[in-house]
Amino acid sequence: FQFQELGFDKFIPMIHRILSSKPGTSVIVTNIFNTVRVRLGNFIMNLFYEVINKSF
């Protein structure tokens, strides 16, 4: 299960670039995005596996 399938590889960096282009916010934004990406990734993967397990 890859982020690419959901378009996260394009969507998240795009938002990240827009937000981090403002001076002074890039470090904070990077930290937040890294945290969000990990948590969101774990959440989606858990959800994905649960759906598969119940379906088959």
C-alpha positions as CSV (number, residue, x, y, z in Angstrom):
1,F,0.0,0.0,0.0
2,Q,1.7,3.2,-1.2
3,F,1.0,6.9,-0.7
4,Q,1.3,7.3,-4.5
5,E,-2.0,5.4,-5.0
6,L,-3.9,8.1,-3.1
7,G,-1.9,11.0,-4.6
8,F,-0.3,12.0,-1.3
9,D,3.1,12.2,-2.9
10,K,1.9,15.2,-5.0
11,F,-0.7,16.7,-2.7
12,I,1.2,17.0,0.6
13,P,4.5,18.4,-0.9
14,M,2.4,21.0,-2.8
15,I,0.8,22.3,0.4
16,H,4.1,22.0,2.2
17,R,5.8,24.1,-0.4
18,I,3.1,26.8,-0.3
19,L,3.2,27.1,3.5
20,S,7.0,26.8,3.9
21,S,7.6,29.6,1.3
22,K,6.8,32.1,4.0
23,P,9.9,33.0,5.9
24,G,10.1,31.8,9.5
25,T,7.4,29.2,9.2
26,S,9.3,26.5,7.2
27,V,10.8,24.7,10.2
28,I,7.5,24.7,12.2
29,V,5.5,23.6,9.1
30,T,8.0,20.9,8.3
31,N,7.8,19.5,11.8
32,I,4.0,19.6,11.7
33,F,3.8,18.0,8.2
34,N,6.2,15.2,9.1
35,T,4.0,14.4,12.2
36,V,0.8,14.6,10.2
37,R,2.1,12.5,7.4
38,V,3.2,9.7,9.7
39,R,0.0,9.7,11.7
40,L,-2.2,10.0,8.6
41,G,-0.2,7.3,6.9
42,N,-0.6,4.9,9.9
43,F,-4.3,5.7,10.2
44,I,-5.0,5.1,6.5
45,M,-3.0,1.9,6.4
46,N,-4.8,0.6,9.5
47,L,-8.1,1.5,8.0
48,F,-7.1,-0.1,4.7
49,Y,-6.0,-3.4,6.3
50,E,-9.2,-3.6,8.4
51,V,-11.4,-3.1,5.3
52,I,-9.4,-5.8,3.4
53,N,-9.6,-8.2,6.4
54,K,-13.4,-7.8,6.7
55,S,-14.0,-8.0,2.9
56,F,-12.3,-11.3,2.3
